Amino acid sequence: MKIYSSVKIVVEKGGKLTLDDSVAYGAVEVNGGTLSAKNSSSFVNQITLNDGSALEDAEIRSHANYLTDGNYKVEAPTAPVQTNGTVTVKGTCSIEGEGVVSSKDAQTGMIVNGGKLVIDQGATLKATGGSVDLDNGNGGAGIVLNGGSIIGDGQLEAQGGSVGMGGGNGGAGIAGEGIVAVSTLKATGGNTVGENDAAMGAPGNAGNGIDPKVLVSKATQVESKGGTGVNPGSSKYSVYEENAGGGSGSDGDKGPDSGNGSGSGDSSGDGSDAGNDSSADTGNGSGDADNGGNANASDDASGADAGSKGEESNDDSSQAASLPATGDAAPLGAAAALAVMAASGAAVARRKFDR
């Protein structure tokens, strides 16, 4: 099917459009519906996925530099696909920006404008920026984040476009500013002219795998690779921990791989139980926290012994703040005395039992 440029396709909430071996010359707007495309379907204008929309099993190829069905040439959009609000990716989806011969920039694969792009579990999305065959143009980024985020349990691949003979920069795998927190991420920058390659202009800079202002979750499995060339791109990327910064006080939030955090937690002080058997004969009940070393000395009944030995060195300001504010040591002294008496009684009982 050929859909003329005078027709704007609108897919409303609850609706689904599947293009099969078709070309859409005009704009496509999805307002809460679902868009699918297969069998080499192509788009000349831009697809806009608004809040609540879904992209499902879609193979999108941009041919933005095609002549339209009319008698004038429509300017190619920056990217064939852009999203606004929360948009979901389902199934296997791919987006490829249009390349150029020379003297202009190639298309970015996808732009995420604020909001969230959610890649469902089991779903995959690959976005590729267009390349410049010759010179004097920049390769397109695979994805540009305009303050948006890409999240979910699916897989994401982003490939920047290359520049064949110089005079421009390779595109980043992921450019812009935003957050990526998916199951697996592969990002590759576009290449530029190498030292031994024929060139028609300055070599330019190869694209980064992931630009510095894009933050990637520590929980994401990442493969980042800068583009090659005289001036290669960077493979480094910035990491953030989800729920980071909350670990003060009891049960503080823990980011991925953050261990026990800085808070006390409900299990702190369990070391006093671990030390009871080994210290019963001496009656000191010090609780050396041999079962993991994560306990704080303030939680064992006779904390004075453990504190003086310095065996549990983890300071915990939240525990210290719970001590009596008046400075009266009597309650603590009484508690310590009762604990020592109990431990001594247990030791005597054990000796009698052994006989």
SERO-4910 file (N, C-alpha, C, O; in steps of 0.05 Angstrom, whole numbers):
BEGIN
 pado doro    nc1    nc2    nc3   cac1   cac2   cac3    cc1    cc2    cc3    oc1    oc2    oc3
  Met    A     17    -24      0      0      0      0     18     25      0     38     26     14
  Lys    A     10     45    -15     23     71    -15      4     91     -3    -18     95    -12
  Ile    A     14    104     18     -3    125     32      9    152     25     32    158     33
  Tyr    A     -6    168     12      4    194      1     11    214     23      1    212     46
  Ser    A     28    233     16     37    252     36     15    271     45     18    283     67
  Ser    A     -7    273     31    -29    290     39    -45    277     62    -62    289     74
  Val    A    -39    251     68    -53    237     89    -36    235    114    -13    225    113
  Lys    A    -46    245    136    -33    242    162    -47    219    176    -71    219    181
  Ile    A    -31    199    183    -42    176    197    -43    181    227    -23    189    239
  Val    A    -66    177    239    -69    181    268    -80    155    280   -101    145    271
  Val    A    -66    143    299    -75    119    312    -83    126    341    -65    133    357
  Glu    A   -108    125    347   -118    133    373   -117    110    393   -111     87    385
  Lys    A   -122    116    418   -122     96    439   -140     73    433   -163     76    425
  Gly    A   -129     48    436   -144     24    430   -141     14    402   -148     -8    396
  Gly    A   -130     31    384   -127     24    357    -99     12    351    -81     16    367
  Lys    A    -97     -2    329    -71    -14    321    -68    -12    291    -86    -19    276
  Leu    A    -45     -1    282    -38      0    254    -15    -17    248      6    -15    260
  Thr    A    -18    -35    228      4    -52    219      9    -47    190     -9    -51    173
  Leu    A     32    -37    183     40    -32    155     56    -57    145     76    -64    157
  Asp    A     47    -69    123     60    -92    112     67    -87     83     50    -83     66
  Asp    A     94    -86     78    104    -81     51     91    -55     40     81    -54     18
  Ser    A     91    -34     56     78     -9     49     97     14     54    118     12     66
  Val    A     89     38     43    104     62     47     85     84     55     64     88     43
  Ala    A     93     99     76     77    122     85     93    147     80    114    151     92
  Tyr    A     83    164     61     97    188     55     92    211     75    108    228     79
  Gly    A     69    209     88     61    230    107     69    223    135     81    203    141
  Ala    A     62    242    153     69    238    182     50    217    194     28    213    185
  Val    A     61    204    215     45    184    230     45    193    259     67    198    271
  Glu    A     22    195    271     19    203    299      4    181    314    -19    174    306
  Val    A     15    171    336      2    150    352     -4    162    379     13    170    394
  Asn    A    -30    163    385    -40    175    410    -52    154    429    -76    153    434
  Gly    A    -35    136    439    -45    115    456    -50     89    443    -58     69    456
  Gly    A    -47     87    417    -51     62    402    -25     47    399     -5     53    412
  Thr    A    -25     28    380     -1     11    375      6     12    346    -11     12    328
  Leu    A     32     14    340     42     15    313     60     -9    308     78    -15    324
  Ser    A     56    -23    286     73    -45    277     80    -41    248     64    -29    233
  Ala    A    103    -51    239    111    -49    211    129    -73    204    146    -81    220
  Lys    A    125    -84    180    140   -108    173    144   -109    143    132    -94    128
  Asn    A    161   -128    134    166   -133    106    174   -108     91    162   -100     71
  Ser    A    195    -95    101    208    -73     88    189    -49     84    192    -33     66
  Ser    A    171    -45    102    155    -21    102    173      3    108    191      1    124
  Ser    A    167     26     95    184     49     99    168     74    105    144     75     99
  Phe    A    182     94    116    170    119    124    187    142    113    211    141    116
  Val    A    174    161    102    188    184     91    187    208    111    207    223    113
  Asn    A    166    211    125    163    232    145    170    221    173    185    202    175
  Gln    A    158    233    193    165    225    221    142    211    235    119    217    231
  Ile    A    150    192    251    130    178    269    133    190    297    154    191    308
  Thr    A    110    199    307    110    210    335     93    192    352     69    188    347
  Leu    A    106    181    373     92    163    392     87    179    417    105    185    432
  Asn    A     62    185    422     55    201    446     48    183    470     47    159    467
  Asp    A     43    196    492     39    182    518     18    160    515     -3    163    505
  Gly    A     26    136    526      8    113    526     10     96    501     -4     76    499
  Ser    A     27    104    482     29     89    457     48     65    459     63     63    479
  Ala    A     48     48    439     65     24    439     76     20    411     63     24    391
  Leu    A    101     11    410    114      2    385    118    -28    388    133    -37    406
  Glu    A    106    -43    370    106    -72    373    115    -86    347    103    -82    326
  Asp    A    135   -103    349    145   -118    326    146   -100    301    134   -106    280
  Ala    A    161    -78    304    162    -58    283    190    -56    271    210    -53    285
  Glu    A    192    -59    244    217    -55    230    214    -29    214    201    -28    193
  Ile    A    226     -8    224    222     19    213    247     27    198    269     29    209
  Arg    A    244     33    172    266     42    155    258     70    145    237     73    132
  Ser    A    275     89    150    270    116    140    281    120    112    304    113    107
  His    A    265    131     95    274    139     68    266    168     65    253    176     46
  Ala    A    276    184     84    269    212     85    279    228     61    268    250     56
  Asn    A    298    218     47    308    233     24    295    224     -2    303    233    -24
  Tyr    A    275    208     -1    259    201    -24    244    226    -33    237    243    -17
  Leu    A    239    228    -59    220    248    -68    192    239    -60    186    216    -60
  Thr    A    176    259    -52    149    252    -44    132    246    -69    142    248    -91
  Asp    A    107    240    -64     89    235    -86     79    261    -99     65    260   -119
  Gly    A     86    283    -87     78    309    -98    100    321   -115    117    307   -125
  Asn    A     99    347   -119    118    360   -136    138    378   -120    151    395   -131
  Tyr    A    141    372    -94    161    386    -79    173    367    -59    162    346    -52
  Lys    A    197    375    -50    213    357    -31    208    367     -3    213    390      4
  Val    A    199    348     14    195    354     43    222    352     57    237    332     52
  Glu    A    229    371     74    254    370     88    254    345    107    235    340    121
  Ala    A    276    331    107    278    307    123    278    314    153    292    332    161
  Pro    A    262    300    169    262    305    198    288    296    210    303    281    198
  Thr    A    294    307    234    319    300    248    321    270    254    342    258    252
  Ala    A    298    258    260    297    229    266    271    217    255    251    232    255
  Pro    A    271    193    247    246    181    237    226    175    259    202    173    254
  Val    A    235    173    284    217    166    307    224    184    330    247    188    337
  Gln    A    203    196    343    206    210    368    184    202    387    162    194    378
  Thr    A    190    203    413    171    195    433    166    218    453    184    234    459
  Asn    A    142    219    463    134    239    484    118    224    505    101    208    499
  Gly    A    125    229    531    111    215    552    121    187    555    144    181    550
  Thr    A    103    169    564    110    141    569    102    124    545     78    122    538
  Val    A    121    112    532    117     95    508    129     68    514    151     66    526
  Thr    A    116     47    505    125     19    510    135      6    484    123      9    463
  Val    A    156     -9    487    167    -25    465    161    -55    470    167    -65    492
  Lys    A    148    -68    451    141    -97    454    152   -113    431    154   -102    408
  Gly    A    160   -137    436    169   -154    414    197   -145    405    213   -135    420
  Thr    A    202   -150    379    227   -142    366    223   -118    349    208   -119    329
  Cys    A    237    -97    355    234    -72    341    261    -61    332    281    -64    346
  Ser    A    262    -49    308    287    -36    299    280    -10    284    259     -8    271
  Ile    A    298      9    287    294     35    274    320     43    261    341     41    273
  Glu    A    319     51    236    343     59    221    340     86    209    323     90    192
  Gly    A    357    105    217    357    132    206    368    132    178    383    114    170
  Glu    A    360    152    162    368    154    135    397    165    133    404    185    146
  Gly    A    413    153    116    440    164    110    439    184     87    419    187     74
  Val    A    463    196     83    465    216     61    491    211     46    509    196     56
  Val    A    494    223     23    519    219      8    540    238     18    562    230     25
  Ser    A    534    264     20    553    283     30    539    310     36    516    314     29
  Ser    A    554    328     49    547    356     52    522    361     69    511    383     67
  Lys    A    513    342     85    492    347    105    493    325    126    506    304    122
  Asp    A    480    330    148    480    310    170    460    288    164    439    292    153
  Ala    A    468    264    172    450    241    170    430    241    193    433    256    212
  Gln    A    409    225    191    388    224    211    397    209    236    412    190    235
  Thr    A    387    219    259    388    203    284    367    181    282    346    185    269
  Gly    A    372    159    296    352    137    295    327    144    310    305    140    300
  Met    A    330    154    335    306    158    352    312    180    372    334    183    381
  Ile    A    291    196    378    293    217    398    273    211    420    250    207    414
  Val    A    283    212    445    265    208    468    263    235    482    281    244    496
  Asn    A    239    247    479    234    274    491    222    271    518    198    268    520
  Gly    A    238    274    539    227    272    566    212    245    570    214    227    553
  Gly    A    198    242    591    182    218    595    199    193    595    223    194    601
  Lys    A    186    170    590    199    144    592    193    127    568    171    125    558
  Leu    A    214    114    558    211     93    538    216     67    553    238     62    563
  Val    A    195     50    554    196     26    570    199      2    551    182     -3    534
  Ile    A    221    -13    554    225    -37    538    217    -61    555    229    -68    575
  Asp    A    195    -74    547    184    -96    562    204   -119    565    222   -122    549
  Gln    A    199   -136    585    215   -160    588    213   -177    564    191   -183    554
  Gly    A    236   -186    553    236   -202    529    236   -187    503    240   -198    482
  Ala    A    232   -161    505    231   -144    481    259   -134    474    276   -132    492
  Thr    A    263   -127    449    289   -116    440    284    -92    423    265    -91    407
  Leu    A    301    -72    425    300    -48    408    328    -42    398    347    -40    414
  Lys    A    331    -39    372    356    -31    360    351     -5    345    334     -4    327
  Ala    A    367     15    351    364     41    337    391     48    325    412     48    338
  Thr    A    391     55    299    416     60    284    414     87    271    395     94    258
  Gly    A    435    103    275    437    129    262    447    126    233    461    107    227
  Gly    A    439    144    216    447    143    189    477    151    186    488    164    203
  Ser    A    489    142    164    517    148    158    521    168    135    502    172    119
  Val    A    544    180    134    551    197    112    571    182     94    592    174    103
  Asp    A    564    178     69    580    162     51    607    175     46    628    161     46
  Leu    A    607    201     40    632    214     33    642    233     54    656    225     72
  Asp    A    634    259     53    646    278     71    627    301     77    605    303     67
  Asn    A    637    319     95    623    344    102    595    340    113    576    354    106
  Gly    A    592    320    130    568    316    145    573    299    169    594    285    170
  Asn    A    556    300    189    559    284    213    541    259    213    519    260    204
  Gly    A    552    238    224    536    214    227    514    218    248    518    233    267
  Gly    A    492    205    245    470    208    264    475    190    288    486    169    287
  Ala    A    465    199    311    466    183    336    445    161    333    425    163    320
  Gly    A    451    139    347    431    118    348    406    127    363    383    125    353
  Ile    A    410    139    386    388    150    402    397    176    415    420    178    423
  Val    A    379    196    415    384    221    429    364    223    452    340    221    447
  Leu    A    374    227    476    357    231    500    354    261    505    374    274    512
  Asn    A    331    272    503    326    300    510    313    301    538    290    309    542
  Gly    A    329    292    558    319    292    585    302    268    591    290    267    613
  Gly    A    300    250    573    283    226    577    298    203    589    322    204    593
  Ser    A    284    181    593    297    156    604    287    132    588    265    132    578
  Ile    A    304    112    586    297     87    574    300     66    596    322     61    606
  Ile    A    279     52    603    279     34    625    265      7    617    255      5    595
  Gly    A    266    -12    635    252    -37    631    271    -61    632    295    -58    637
  Asp    A    259    -85    628    274   -110    631    282   -121    604    290   -144    602
  Gly    A    280   -105    583    287   -114    556    316   -107    548    332    -98    565
  Gln    A    322   -111    522    349   -106    512    348    -82    493    330    -78    478
  Leu    A    370    -66    495    373    -42    478    399    -42    464    420    -48    476
  Glu    A    399    -36    438    423    -33    423    422     -7    407    402     -1    395
  Ala    A    443      8    409    444     34    395    470     37    380    492     33    391
  Gln    A    468     44    354    492     45    337    493     73    324    474     81    311
  Gly    A    515     87    328    519    113    315    527    110    286    540     90    278
  Gly    A    521    130    270    528    130    241    557    138    237    568    153    253
  Ser    A    569    129    215    597    134    209    599    156    187    580    163    174
  Val    A    624    165    184    630    185    162    652    172    145    674    165    156
  Gly    A    647    169    119    665    154    102    692    167     96    712    153     98
  Met    A    692    193     90    717    205     80    724    231     93    738    248     81
  Gly    A    714    235    117    723    259    133    704    283    130    684    282    117
  Gly    A    713    304    144    697    328    144    673    328    162    656    345    161
  Gly    A    671    308    180    649    306    199    655    287    221    675    272    220
  Asn    A    637    286    241    641    269    265    622    245    263    600    246    253
  Gly    A    631    223    274    614    200    277    593    204    298    597    220    317
  Gly    A    570    191    295    549    194    315    554    176    339    566    155    337
  Ala    A    544    186    362    546    170    387    525    147    386    504    150    373
  Gly    A    531    126    400    510    105    404    486    117    417    463    116    407
  Ile    A    490    129    441    469    144    455    480    171    462    501    174    475
  Ala    A    466    192    453    475    220    457    454    234    474    433    224    480
  Gly    A    461    259    481    442    276    496    446    274    526    468    270    536
  Glu    A    423    276    540    423    276    570    399    261    580    376    267    572
  Gly    A    403    240    596    381    225    607    391    200    621    415    198    629
  Ile    A    373    180    624    379    157    640    373    132    624    353    131    610
  Val    A    389    111    627    384     85    615    386     64    637    406     62    651
  Ala    A    364     49    641    364     27    661    349      4    649    325      0    655
  Val    A    362    -12    634    350    -36    621    366    -60    629    385    -59    644
  Ser    A    357    -84    619    371   -108    626    399   -109    614    419   -113    628
  Thr    A    400   -106    587    426   -106    574    427    -83    554    406    -76    542
  Leu    A    450    -71    551    454    -48    533    479    -52    517    501    -58    528
  Lys    A    477    -49    491    500    -48    473    500    -22    458    481    -16    444
  Ala    A    521     -6    461    522     20    448    549     24    434    570     19    446
  Thr    A    548     31    409    572     33    393    572     60    378    553     67    365
  Gly    A    595     74    379    598     99    365    605     95    336    615     74    328
  Gly    A    598    115    319    604    113    291    634    118    285    647    133    300
  Asn    A    643    107    263    672    109    256    677    134    239    658    145    226
  Thr    A    702    142    238    711    163    220    736    154    205    744    131    208
  Val    A    748    172    191    771    165    174    794    155    191    801    168    211
  Gly    A    806    133    183    830    122    196    855    134    185    854    148    164
  Glu    A    878    128    197    903    140    188    910    132    160    922    148    145
  Asn    A    904    108    152    911     98    125    888     99    105    890     88     83
  Asp    A    866    113    112    843    114     95    845    139     76    856    159     84
  Ala    A    833    137     53    831    160     35    812    180     48    791    173     58
  Ala    A    819    205     46    803    226     59    798    250     40    815    256     23
  Met    A    776    262     44    769    286     29    765    311     47    757    332     38
  Gly    A    772    307     72    769    329     91    782    321    117    794    300    120
  Ala    A    781    339    137    792    333    164    779    307    175    756    302    169
  Pro    A    795    292    190    785    266    199    761    267    218    745    248    219
  Gly    A    758    289    233    736    290    252    739    271    275    759    257    277
  Asn    A    719    270    292    720    253    316    700    230    313    677    234    305
  Ala    A    710    206    320    691    184    320    672    187    343    677    201    362
  Gly    A    649    173    341    628    176    361    634    160    386    647    139    386
  Asn    A    625    170    409    627    156    434    606    133    434    585    135    421
  Gly    A    612    112    450    592     92    454    568    105    468    545    102    459
  Ile    A    573    118    490    552    132    506    563    159    515    585    160    527
  Asp    A    549    180    509    559    207    516    559    211    546    543    197    560
  Pro    A    576    229    557    580    232    586    555    239    602    553    231    625
  Lys    A    536    253    590    513    262    606    490    241    606    468    246    617
  Val    A    495    219    594    476    196    595    485    178    618    507    168    618
  Leu    A    467    175    638    473    159    661    461    131    658    438    128    652
  Val    A    478    111    663    470     83    660    468     70    687    487     72    703
  Ser    A    446     56    692    443     42    718    465     21    722    474      7    703
  Lys    A    475     20    747    495      1    754    485    -28    750    501    -46    746
  Ala    A    459    -32    751    448    -58    748    446    -67    719    441    -91    713
  Thr    A    451    -49    700    450    -56    672    475    -69    662    497    -61    669
  Gln    A    473    -91    647    496   -104    635    503    -88    609    487    -87    590
  Val    A    527    -76    609    533    -57    588    557    -66    571    577    -76    581
  Glu    A    554    -61    545    577    -64    527    578    -37    511    562    -32    494
  Ser    A    598    -21    518    601      5    505    627      6    489    648     -3    499
  Lys    A    625     16    464    649     16    447    649     42    431    631     47    416
  Gly    A    671     57    434    674     81    418    681     74    389    692     53    383
  Gly    A    674     93    371    680     88    343    710     90    337    725    101    353
  Thr    A    719     79    315    747     79    308    753    102    289    735    113    276
  Gly    A    779    110    287    788    131    269    813    144    280    824    136    300
  Val    A    822    165    266    845    180    275    840    191    303    858    190    320
  Asn    A    816    200    308    808    209    335    786    191    345    762    197    340
  Pro    A    793    169    358    773    149    365    753    159    386    760    177    402
  Gly    A    730    148    387    710    155    407    715    140    433    731    121    434
  Ser    A    702    149    454    706    138    481    687    114    486    664    114    477
  Ser    A    698     95    500    681     72    508    671     75    537    657     58    547
  Lys    A    680     96    550    672    100    578    643    110    580    632    121    560
  Tyr    A    631    107    603    604    116    608    600    122    637    614    113    654
  Ser    A    580    138    643    574    147    670    553    128    683    534    120    670
  Val    A    558    120    708    541    101    722    527    114    745    538    131    759
  Tyr    A    502    106    750    489    114    774    477     89    788    472     69    775
  Glu    A    472     92    814    460     70    829    431     77    834    425     98    845
  Glu    A    413     59    826    385     63    832    380     63    862    392     46    876
  Asn    A    363     81    872    357     84    900    381     91    917    382     87    941
  Ala    A    402    102    904    426    110    919    420    134    937    403    150    930
  Gly    A    435    136    958    433    159    976    413    156    998    411    174   1015
  Gly    A    398    133   1000    378    130   1021    388    115   1044    373    110   1063
  Gly    A    413    106   1044    422     86   1064    430     99   1090    451     91   1101
  Ser    A    415    117   1102    421    127   1128    398    120   1146    375    123   1139
  Gly    A    404    110   1170    383    102   1188    374     73   1182    385     60   1165
  Ser    A    354     64   1198    346     36   1195    333     31   1168    318     47   1158
  Asp    A    340      7   1157    328     -2   1132    331     18   1110    312     22   1094
  Gly    A    353     32   1107    358     51   1086    357     36   1059    365     13   1057
  Asp    A    348     51   1038    347     38   1012    374     31   1003    394     44   1009
  Lys    A    376      9    988    402      0    978    401      0    948    383    -10    935
  Gly    A    422     11    936    425     10    907    437    -17    900    445    -32    917
  Pro    A    438    -23    874    450    -48    865    479    -51    875    495    -33    872
  Asp    A    485    -74    886    512    -81    895    521    -62    917    546    -58    920
  Ser    A    503    -50    932    512    -30    951    518    -43    978    524    -29    998
  Gly    A    515    -69    981    521    -83   1006    500    -76   1027    476    -74   1021
  Asn    A    510    -71   1052    492    -66   1074    486    -36   1078    471    -29   1096
  Gly    A    497    -19   1060    492     10   1063    504     21   1089    520      7   1102
  Ser    A    497     46   1095    508     58   1119    489     58   1142    496     66   1164
  Gly    A    465     48   1138    446     47   1160    449     24   1178    464      5   1172
  Ser    A    435     24   1201    437      2   1220    423    -22   1212    432    -45   1215
  Gly    A    398    -19   1200    383    -42   1191    372    -58   1215    382    -55   1237
  Asp    A    353    -76   1210    341    -91   1231    359   -113   1241    356   -122   1264
  Ser    A    379   -121   1225    395   -144   1233    421   -136   1247    437   -153   1254
  Ser    A    426   -110   1250    451   -101   1263    452   -110   1292    431   -111   1305
  Gly    A    475   -118   1301    477   -127   1329    472   -156   1332    473   -166   1355
  Asp    A    467   -171   1311    463   -200   1314    488   -214   1324    486   -237   1333
  Gly    A    510   -200   1322    535   -213   1330    536   -220   1360    552   -237   1368
  Ser    A    519   -207   1377    519   -213   1405    510   -242   1410    519   -255   1428
  Asp    A    491   -251   1393    483   -279   1396    504   -298   1387    508   -319   1399
  Ala    A    519   -290   1366    539   -308   1355    562   -312   1375    575   -333   1375
  Gly    A    566   -292   1392    588   -294   1411    581   -307   1438    598   -311   1454
  Asn    A    555   -313   1443    547   -322   1470    560   -348   1477    570   -351   1500
  Asp    A    560   -368   1459    570   -394   1466    600   -393   1472    609   -406   1491
  Ser    A    615   -379   1456    644   -379   1459    652   -362   1483    675   -366   1493
  Ser    A    635   -344   1493    643   -327   1515    629   -334   1541    632   -319   1561
  Ala    A    613   -355   1541    596   -360   1564    614   -367   1589    607   -358   1611
  Asp    A    636   -381   1585    653   -388   1608    667   -364   1620    673   -365   1644
  Thr    A    671   -344   1605    685   -320   1616    665   -300   1627    672   -283   1643
  Gly    A    639   -303   1618    619   -285   1630    619   -257   1619    606   -240   1630
  Asn    A    634   -252   1596    634   -225   1587    613   -219   1565    606   -196   1560
  Gly    A    603   -240   1552    582   -236   1532    589   -216   1511    571   -200   1503
  Ser    A    614   -215   1503    622   -193   1485    610   -194   1458    605   -173   1446
  Gly    A    605   -218   1447    593   -220   1420    611   -208   1399    607   -185   1391
  Asp    A    630   -224   1389    650   -214   1371    641   -212   1342    656   -205   1325
  Ala    A    615   -219   1336    605   -217   1309    620   -233   1290    625   -225   1267
  Asp    A    627   -259   1298    642   -276   1280    626   -285   1256    637   -295   1237
  Asn    A    600   -282   1258    583   -293   1236    582   -274   1212    568   -281   1193
  Gly    A    596   -253   1211    595   -236   1187    608   -209   1191    615   -195   1172
  Gly    A    612   -201   1216    626   -176   1221    610   -151   1215    621   -129   1215
  Asn    A    584   -154   1210    568   -131   1202    554   -118   1226    542    -97   1223
  Ala    A    556   -131   1249    541   -121   1272    555    -97   1285    579    -92   1280
  Asn    A    539    -81   1300    550    -58   1314    552    -65   1344    534    -79   1355
  Ala    A    573    -56   1357    578    -63   1385    555    -53   1403    551    -65   1424
  Ser    A    541    -32   1395    520    -21   1412    497    -39   1417    480    -33   1434
  Asp    A    495    -62   1402    471    -79   1405    475   -102   1424    455   -115   1431
  Asp    A    500   -109   1433    503   -131   1452    498   -120   1480    502    -97   1486
  Ala    A    488   -139   1497    479   -130   1523    500   -118   1540    495    -98   1554
  Ser    A    525   -127   1539    546   -117   1556    566   -100   1539    590   -101   1544
  Gly    A    556    -85   1519    572    -71   1499    598    -60   1509    615    -54   1492
  Ala    A    603    -56   1535    627    -44   1544    651    -60   1536    672    -49   1527
  Asp    A    649    -87   1538    672   -104   1531    680   -102   1502    703    -98   1496
  Ala    A    659   -104   1484    665   -103   1456    676    -75   1448    693    -73   1431
  Gly    A    665    -54   1461    675    -28   1455    703    -24   1462    719    -11   1447
  Ser    A    712    -35   1486    739    -31   1495    759    -46   1478    782    -37   1474
  Lys    A    751    -70   1468    769    -86   1452    772    -74   1424    792    -79   1410
  Gly    A    752    -58   1415    753    -46   1389    750    -67   1367    758    -62   1344
  Glu    A    737    -90   1373    735   -111   1353    714   -105   1333    715   -115   1311
  Glu    A    694    -88   1339    673    -80   1321    676    -50   1316    667    -34   1332
  Ser    A    690    -43   1294    698    -16   1290    678      1   1274    683     25   1270
  Asn    A    655    -11   1265    636      4   1249    621     24   1267    606     17   1284
  Asp    A    626     50   1262    612     71   1276    584     74   1265    580     72   1240
  Asp    A    564     79   1281    537     83   1272    524    106   1287    517    103   1310
  Ser    A    522    129   1273    512    152   1287    483    149   1296    476    161   1316
  Ser    A    467    133   1281    439    130   1290    438    114   1315    419    119   1331
  Gln    A    456     96   1320    457     81   1345    465     99   1368    454     99   1390
  Ala    A    485    116   1363    495    133   1384    474    153   1392    472    160   1416
  Ala    A    457    162   1373    437    181   1380    415    170   1397    400    185   1409
  Ser    A    413    143   1400    392    131   1416    400    128   1445    384    118   1461
  Leu    A    425    135   1452    433    134   1480    418    155   1496    409    175   1485
  Pro    A    415    151   1523    401    171   1540    413    199   1537    437    202   1538
  Ala    A    395    218   1532    405    245   1527    413    259   1552    428    279   1551
  Thr    A    405    249   1576    411    263   1601    439    258   1610    449    272   1628
  Gly    A    452    238   1599    479    230   1608    479    212   1632    500    205   1643
  Asp    A    455    204   1642    452    186   1665    461    158   1657    449    146   1639
  Ala    A    483    148   1669    493    122   1662    480     99   1677    487     76   1672
  Ala    A    462    105   1696    451     84   1713    436     63   1697    440     39   1702
  Pro    A    418     71   1678    404     50   1664    423     32   1648    418      8   1647
  Leu    A    444     43   1637    463     26   1622    478      8   1641    483    -15   1635
  Gly    A    486     19   1664    501      3   1684    484    -21   1694    494    -43   1697
  Ala    A    458    -15   1699    441    -36   1709    437    -58   1688    438    -82   1694
  Ala    A    434    -50   1664    430    -70   1642    455    -87   1639    453   -111   1634
  Ala    A    479    -74   1642    504    -89   1639    507   -109   1661    516   -131   1657
  Ala    A    500   -100   1686    502   -118   1709    484   -143   1706    492   -165   1711
  Leu    A    459   -138   1697    441   -160   1693    451   -179   1672    449   -204   1675
  Ala    A    463   -169   1651    473   -186   1630    496   -203   1640    498   -226   1633
  Val    A    514   -191   1656    537   -206   1667    527   -228   1685    538   -250   1685
  Met    A    507   -221   1703    496   -242   1721    484   -265   1705    488   -288   1712
  Ala    A    469   -258   1684    457   -279   1668    478   -297   1655    475   -321   1654
  Ala    A    499   -284   1644    520   -300   1631    534   -317   1651    541   -340   1645
  Ser    A    540   -306   1675    554   -322   1696    537   -346   1704    547   -368   1707
  Gly    A    510   -341   1708    493   -363   1715    493   -385   1694    492   -409   1701
  Ala    A    493   -377   1669    494   -397   1647    519   -413   1648    519   -437   1642
  Ala    A    541   -400   1655    567   -414   1656    567   -434   1678    577   -457   1675
  Val    A    556   -426   1702    555   -445   1725    538   -469   1718    546   -492   1724
  Ala    A    515   -464   1705    497   -486   1698    511   -505   1679    507   -529   1680
  Arg    A    526   -494   1661    540   -511   1641    560   -529   1655    563   -552   1648
  Arg    A    576   -517   1674    596   -533   1688    584   -556   1704    594   -578   1705
  Lys    A    560   -550   1717    547   -571   1732    537   -593   1713    539   -616   1720
  Phe    A    527   -585   1691    517   -605   1672    539   -622   1661    536   -646   1657
  Asp    A    563   -610   1657    586   -626   1646    595   -647   1666    605   -668   1658
  Arg    A    592   -642   1692    600   -662   1712    581   -685   1712    585   -704   1728
***
